[in-house]
Amino acid sequence: MLSRTASDLYWMSRYLERAENLARMLDVSYSLSLMPQDGRGDGLDELAMPLLITGTLDAYLECHGPLHAERMLHFFALDASNPASIYCCLQAARANAHAVRGRITADMWENINATWLEVRGIAEQGLGRYGISRFCEWVKERSHLFRGATFGTIMRGEAYRFIRLGTFIERADNTLRLLDARYEMLGEEIDELEERTARSYYQWNALLRALSSSEAFAEIYRGSPRTRKVAELLLLRPEVPRSLRACMEELNLMLAGLPGDNGRSAQRLAAELDARLRYTGIDEVLGEGLHAWLTDFILLVRQLGNTIHTSYLEVA
């Protein structure tokens, strides 16, 4: 497969996954901002969390000045001038899909093209009239439909593998960043008294909802969410679809199935990260310090993404 084609497929799926992750992040932050703040502010800090996680806070402040709820929501969701907005992610995904129209199925193309047309209509209508929660649910639904169309209609060849690579490299990064952000917001000293507060309970539940893992947590663990349980679930449990372990297993599998010798460095790194998670216990993670461990792995996922790019996606 040509590097240009592989790159378009990879980034098509990566931008779609990013749009969904941004919608999940925004929905949870918006919901938490509406709750009583217990003397901790007026909810703006919670709404600013997606900007902090995505590194777009400075760009927002430069364009719009002081934090303002309505402006922040528009900037993050539907601002065509913000390259990190959900709107721009869907635009980029559609552009990449159009470039490889002949390598994806009609169902996939129709889904992603319809999504782009609909989001343009929502942008014209405005987020205030459409509703932020409704918008976030719509983004997630469109992403689910595209993945279903992909899984159900495309041949299991190289195109499928590059699509899956884009999805899971983006998902792994998102899971790490969301867990780190929520842990940092609660503070380091949360293992005893702080873990029992209502704020801690709602923060951890919000994170589980953002990653569609509430049901999995309830099935695997007993009691309220705690740092140890949530970290183990989202990092090391292979049966949880958005866990880091599940993402790395899929990345390792997809890379191992690609032919040729160019990708050996990416295949080796993916196998090493998969093995590291497979043989790591939660005590080791917490012993190193959760924030330090997450920061280290975020860099490793970025390194894997860069290695995939240099191995397969660079155009000669």
C-alpha positions in Angstrom: 0.0 0.0 0.0 1.2 3.5 -0.8 2.4 5.5 2.1 0.0 8.4 1.2 -3.0 6.0 1.2 -2.0 4.4 4.5 -1.6 7.8 6.0 -5.0 9.0 4.9 -6.7 5.9 6.3 -4.7 6.1 9.6 -5.6 9.8 10.1 -9.2 9.4 9.0 -9.8 7.0 11.8 -7.6 8.9 14.3 -9.5 12.1 13.7 -12.9 10.3 14.2 -11.7 8.7 17.4 -10.4 12.1 18.6 -13.7 13.7 17.9 -15.5 11.1 19.9 -13.0 11.4 22.8 -13.3 15.1 22.8 -17.1 14.8 23.0 -16.8 12.4 25.9 -14.4 14.7 27.7 -16.6 17.8 27.1 -19.8 16.1 28.1 -18.4 14.9 31.5 -16.8 18.3 32.2 -20.0 20.1 31.4 -22.0 17.8 33.6 -19.6 18.2 36.5 -19.5 22.0 36.1 -23.3 22.1 36.8 -22.9 20.3 40.2 -22.4 22.2 43.5 -18.7 23.2 43.6 -18.3 22.9 47.4 -16.5 26.2 47.6 -14.1 25.2 44.9 -15.2 27.7 42.2 -18.1 28.4 39.9 -17.6 25.5 37.5 -15.3 27.2 35.1 -12.3 25.2 36.3 -14.2 22.1 35.4 -15.2 23.4 32.0 -11.5 24.4 31.4 -10.4 20.9 32.0 -10.8 19.8 28.3 -8.7 22.8 27.2 -6.0 21.9 29.7 -6.0 18.2 28.6 -5.8 19.1 24.9 -3.3 21.9 25.4 -5.6 24.5 23.8 -6.0 26.8 26.9 -3.5 29.3 25.6 -5.1 29.4 22.2 -8.5 30.0 23.7 -7.2 32.8 26.0 -5.5 34.5 23.0 -8.6 34.4 20.9 -11.4 34.9 23.5 -9.8 36.4 26.6 -11.0 35.3 30.1 -12.7 32.0 30.7 -16.4 32.1 29.8 -18.6 29.1 29.7 -20.5 29.7 26.4 -17.4 30.7 24.6 -15.4 27.8 25.9 -18.1 25.3 24.8 -18.2 26.8 21.3 -14.4 27.0 21.0 -14.0 23.3 21.9 -17.0 22.0 20.0 -17.8 24.0 16.8 -15.2 26.6 16.3 -13.9 26.3 12.7 -10.9 28.5 13.6 -9.7 26.1 16.3 -7.9 23.1 14.7 -8.4 21.1 17.9 -12.2 21.5 17.9 -14.6 18.6 17.3 -15.8 20.4 14.2 -12.3 20.5 12.7 -11.6 16.9 13.6 -14.7 15.8 11.7 -13.7 18.0 8.8 -10.2 16.5 8.7 -11.6 13.0 8.9 -13.9 13.6 6.0 -11.1 15.1 3.9 -8.9 12.1 4.5 -11.8 9.7 3.7 -12.4 11.6 0.5 -8.8 11.1 -0.5 -9.1 7.3 -0.1 -12.7 7.0 -1.4 -11.7 4.0 -3.5 -10.1 2.1 -0.5 -13.1 2.3 1.9 -16.6 0.9 1.4 -19.7 2.8 0.4 -21.2 2.4 3.8 -18.1 3.9 5.4 -18.0 6.9 3.0 -21.7 7.6 3.3 -21.5 7.6 7.1 -18.6 9.9 7.3 -19.9 12.3 4.6 -23.3 12.5 6.3 -21.6 13.2 9.6 -19.7 16.2 8.1 -22.9 17.5 6.4 -24.8 17.2 9.7 -22.1 18.9 11.8 -22.1 21.9 9.4 -25.9 22.2 10.0 -25.4 22.0 13.8 -22.7 24.7 13.6 -25.1 27.0 11.7 -27.8 26.4 14.3 -25.5 27.0 17.2 -24.6 25.0 20.2 -27.0 26.9 22.5 -30.0 25.9 20.5 -28.9 22.4 19.7 -27.8 21.5 23.3 -24.3 20.5 24.5 -25.3 17.1 25.9 -27.3 16.3 22.8 -24.4 17.3 20.6 -21.9 15.1 22.5 -24.2 12.2 22.3 -24.6 12.8 18.6 -20.8 12.8 18.0 -20.5 9.5 19.9 -23.3 7.9 18.0 -21.8 8.9 14.6 -18.5 7.5 15.7 -20.1 4.2 16.7 -21.9 4.0 13.4 -18.7 4.5 11.5 -16.9 1.8 13.4 -19.8 -0.5 12.9 -19.8 0.1 9.2 -16.1 -0.4 9.1 -16.1 -3.6 11.1 -19.0 -5.0 9.2 -18.1 -4.1 5.6 -14.4 -3.7 4.9 -12.0 -6.5 4.0 -9.5 -7.6 6.6 -6.5 -6.3 4.7 -4.0 -3.5 5.1 -6.6 -0.8 4.9 -8.4 -2.3 7.8 -5.2 -2.5 9.8 -4.2 1.1 9.3 -7.7 2.2 10.2 -7.5 0.2 13.5 -4.0 1.6 14.2 -5.3 5.1 14.0 -8.2 4.3 16.3 -6.3 2.6 19.0 -3.2 4.9 19.2 -5.6 7.8 19.7 -7.7 5.9 22.2 -4.7 4.8 24.3 -3.5 8.4 24.5 -6.9 9.7 25.5 -7.3 7.1 28.3 -4.0 8.0 29.8 -4.6 11.8 29.6 -8.1 11.6 31.1 -7.0 9.4 34.0 -4.0 11.6 34.7 -6.2 14.8 34.6 -8.8 13.4 37.0 -6.2 12.1 39.4 -4.4 15.4 39.4 -7.6 17.3 40.0 -8.4 15.2 43.0 -4.8 15.8 44.3 -2.1 13.4 45.5 -3.4 12.8 49.0 -6.6 10.9 48.1 -6.1 7.4 49.3 -7.8 7.7 52.7 -10.1 10.6 53.7 -10.4 12.3 50.3 -11.4 9.1 48.6 -14.6 9.0 50.7 -15.8 12.5 49.8 -18.7 13.1 47.5 -16.4 15.1 45.2 -14.1 12.1 44.8 -17.0 9.8 44.1 -18.5 11.9 41.4 -15.1 12.6 39.8 -14.2 8.9 39.5 -17.7 8.1 38.3 -17.5 10.9 35.7 -14.2 9.4 34.4 -15.7 5.9 34.2 -18.7 7.3 32.3 -16.4 9.2 29.9 -14.7 6.0 29.0 -17.9 3.9 28.9 -16.5 1.7 31.8 -19.1 2.2 34.5 -20.8 -1.1 33.9 -17.4 -2.9 33.7 -16.4 -1.4 37.0 -19.6 -2.5 38.7 -19.2 -6.0 37.4 -15.6 -6.5 38.3 -15.3 -4.5 41.6 -17.4 -4.0 44.7 -18.1 -0.7 46.4 -17.3 2.9 45.3 -14.6 3.8 42.8 -11.2 4.3 44.3 -7.8 5.3 42.8 -6.5 1.8 42.9 -9.5 0.1 41.4 -10.1 2.7 38.7 -6.4 2.8 37.7 -6.3 -1.0 37.5 -9.5 -1.1 35.4 -8.4 1.6 32.9 -4.8 0.6 32.6 -4.4 -3.2 33.1 -7.7 -5.0 32.4 -7.6 -6.4 28.9 -11.4 -7.1 28.8 -12.3 -3.4 29.1 -12.4 -2.0 25.5 -11.0 1.5 26.4 -8.3 0.3 28.8 -4.7 0.9 27.9 -4.0 -2.8 27.9 -6.8 -3.5 25.4 -5.5 -0.7 23.2 -1.9 -2.0 23.2 -3.0 -5.6 22.5 -4.9 -4.4 19.4 -2.0 -2.2 18.3 0.5 -5.1 18.7 -1.9 -7.4 16.8 -2.4 -5.0 13.9 1.3 -4.1 13.5 2.3 -7.8 13.6 0.0 -8.5 10.7 1.5 -5.8 8.4 3.9 -7.2 5.8 7.5 -6.1 5.0 10.5 -5.2 7.0 10.0 -1.4 7.2 7.9 -1.6 10.3 10.1 -3.8 12.5 10.9 -0.9 14.9 7.2 -0.1 15.3 6.4 -3.8 15.7 9.1 -4.2 18.3 8.1 -1.2 20.4 4.4 -2.2 20.3 5.3 -5.7 21.5 7.5 -4.3 24.3 4.7 -2.0 25.5 2.2 -4.8 25.3 4.5 -7.1 27.3 5.1 -4.4 29.9 1.4 -4.0 30.6 0.8 -7.8 30.5 3.3 -8.4 33.3 2.8 -5.2 35.4 0.6 -5.2 38.5 -1.2 -2.2 39.9 1.1 -2.2 43.0 4.0 -1.5 40.7 2.2 1.4 39.1 1.1 3.0 42.3 4.5 2.3 43.8 6.2 4.4 41.1 3.5 7.1 41.5 0.4 7.1 39.3 1.1 10.5 37.8 4.8 9.7 37.1 3.8 6.3 35.5 1.1 7.9 33.4 3.4 10.7 32.2 6.0 8.1 31.2 3.5 6.0 29.3 2.0 9.0 27.5 5.5 9.7 26.1 5.8 6.0 25.1 2.5 6.1 23.2 3.7 9.2 21.5 6.9 7.5 20.6 5.0 4.6 19.1 2.9 6.9 17.1 6.0 8.6 15.7 7.6 5.3 14.9 4.4 4.1 13.0 4.6 7.4 11.1 8.3 7.0 10.1 7.9 3.3 9.3 4.7 3.4 7.2 3.3 6.8 6.6 6.1 9.1 5.4 5.8 9.9 1.8 9.1 9.4 -0.1 
